[in-house]
Amino acid sequence: MKNKNKMKIGSKIIDSSKEVFVISEIGINHEGNVNLCAEMIKKSAKAGANSIKLQTIDADENYSKKSISYALFKKAWLTPEETSNMFDYAKSLGLQAFTTVGDFKTLQWVRKLQPKLYKISSGLITHLPLIKKISSIGETLIISSGTANQKDLDDAIGACNKKYAKNIILLHCVSSYPTPFDQANLSTILSLRKKYKLSVGYSDHVLGYNASLAAVTLGSSVIEKHFTLDPSRKDFDHKISLNPKEFSDMVKHIKIYKSMYGEKESWVSEIEKKNKTWMRRIIVARNDLSIGHKIKASDIMYIRPASGTVGLRPIEDKLIIGKEINKNIYKFEPIKLRNLNDK
């Protein structure tokens, strides 16, 4: 595959022709409880995630105190020290840890944690000054397309530091919680890949994980899915999240679906190369044919041969019709050019 289908995440190269980078979106489902967050990280790793993502949004820097978001994110805040500990814990389990930051003040201390990924959420898609600042860090930048029209996305990508343009991953996203099946609009994944020539993935808000699997078959190299220990809990993002078993099942199915996706748009597998030698038809004699006989169309058949038998292809029948036989040919025997007079 060409390099454009490979993503660099830290020092690791993710070959998107062979694997899908799966993000466990813990977000604020820890509800501000650092011990619960640690448990979610542990179970995300066990479920097969490649990465965990938090949402480090300082409510006082991001939301009106009269908004629903303010109360929710104020309650779910993890201190810089707690966040640092969660990053270290995730790394100890082999996970990439990163977070969404919504302001420059938070970015200052999150940057010291040295994440190899940063996320621009749907609500930040028009915050071009922040996008410009984060992109200049030089790490992989994930941009979610939720709520964005074409110009919004062009502007967001245009605000990124050109030096690190290939470090961008676009996630198709529908900012509806949950997203109805008929509004997932997964065909956008194909459009984004064609237009921007960047790695493209999917941030899934549809209930269950069928949409994520469908996104993989459309070429998504990244899947981001919300994670919880208890989907029945109220508020936050619990209701659109997968529990550990569901997340584990999703990862297993993603690997299966990715293996079916293949590496090329048009190809013949090694198994097919072997099988075509016995599956395809060859030209044989319909009856016994004697020396001197001129072959007519009624003298030949097109059959699947016994293993190891070779012969002329059906399209080559024009090479033998009307030719005189110079050797007796028996019923069901392949007709070969060397057994015909070249007249």
Rosetta blueprint (number, residue, H / E / L):
1 M L
2 K L
3 N H
4 K H
5 N H
6 K E
7 M E
8 K E
9 I E
10 G L
11 S L
12 K E
13 I E
14 I E
15 D E
16 S L
17 S L
18 K L
19 E L
20 V L
21 F E
22 V E
23 I E
24 S E
25 E E
26 I E
27 G E
28 I L
29 N L
30 H L
31 E L
32 G L
33 N L
34 V H
35 N H
36 L H
37 C H
38 A H
39 E H
40 M H
41 I H
42 K H
43 K H
44 S H
45 A H
46 K H
47 A H
48 G L
49 A L
50 N L
51 S E
52 I E
53 K E
54 L E
55 Q E
56 T E
57 I L
58 D L
59 A H
60 D H
61 E H
62 N H
63 Y L
64 S L
65 K L
66 K L
67 S L
68 I H
69 S H
70 Y H
71 A H
72 L H
73 F H
74 K H
75 K H
76 A L
77 W L
78 L L
79 T L
80 P H
81 E H
82 E H
83 T H
84 S H
85 N H
86 M H
87 F H
88 D H
89 Y H
90 A H
91 K H
92 S H
93 L L
94 G L
95 L L
96 Q E
97 A E
98 F E
99 T E
100 T E
101 V E
102 G L
103 D L
104 F H
105 K H
106 T H
107 L H
108 Q H
109 W H
110 V H
111 R H
112 K L
113 L L
114 Q L
115 P L
116 K L
117 L E
118 Y E
119 K E
120 I E
121 S L
122 S H
123 G H
124 L H
125 I L
126 T L
127 H L
128 L H
129 P H
130 L H
131 I H
132 K H
133 K H
134 I H
135 S H
136 S L
137 I L
138 G L
139 E L
140 T E
141 L E
142 I E
143 I E
144 S E
145 S L
146 G L
147 T L
148 A L
149 N L
150 Q H
151 K H
152 D H
153 L H
154 D H
155 D H
156 A H
157 I H
158 G H
159 A L
160 C L
161 N L
162 K H
163 K H
164 Y H
165 A H
166 K H
167 N H
168 I E
169 I E
170 L E
171 L E
172 H E
173 C E
174 V L
175 S L
176 S L
177 Y L
178 P L
179 T L
180 P L
181 F H
182 D H
183 Q H
184 A L
185 N L
186 L L
187 S L
188 T H
189 I H
190 L H
191 S H
192 L H
193 R H
194 K H
195 K H
196 Y H
197 K L
198 L L
199 S E
200 V E
201 G E
202 Y E
203 S E
204 D E
205 H L
206 V L
207 L L
208 G L
209 Y L
210 N H
211 A H
212 S H
213 L H
214 A H
215 A H
216 V H
217 T H
218 L L
219 G L
220 S L
221 S L
222 V E
223 I E
224 E E
225 K E
226 H E
227 F E
228 T L
229 L L
230 D L
231 P L
232 S L
233 R L
234 K L
235 D L
236 F L
237 D L
238 H H
239 K H
240 I H
241 S L
242 L E
243 N L
244 P H
245 K H
246 E H
247 F H
248 S H
249 D H
250 M H
251 V H
252 K H
253 H H
254 I H
255 K H
256 I H
257 Y H
258 K H
259 S H
260 M H
261 Y H
262 G L
263 E L
264 K L
265 E L
266 S L
267 W L
268 V L
269 S L
270 E H
271 I H
272 E H
273 K H
274 K H
275 N H
276 K H
277 T H
278 W H
279 M H
280 R L
281 R L
282 I E
283 I E
284 V E
285 A E
286 R L
287 N L
288 D L
289 L E
290 S L
291 I L
292 G L
293 H L
294 K E
295 I L
296 K L
297 A H
298 S H
299 D H
300 I E
301 M E
302 Y E
303 I E
304 R L
305 P L
306 A L
307 S L
308 G L
309 T L
310 V L
311 G L
312 L L
313 R L
314 P H
315 I H
316 E H
317 D H
318 K H
319 L H
320 I L
321 I L
322 G L
323 K L
324 E E
325 I E
326 N L
327 K L
328 N L
329 I E
330 Y L
331 K L
332 F L
333 E L
334 P E
335 I L
336 K L
337 L H
338 R H
339 N H
340 L E
341 N L
342 D L
343 K L
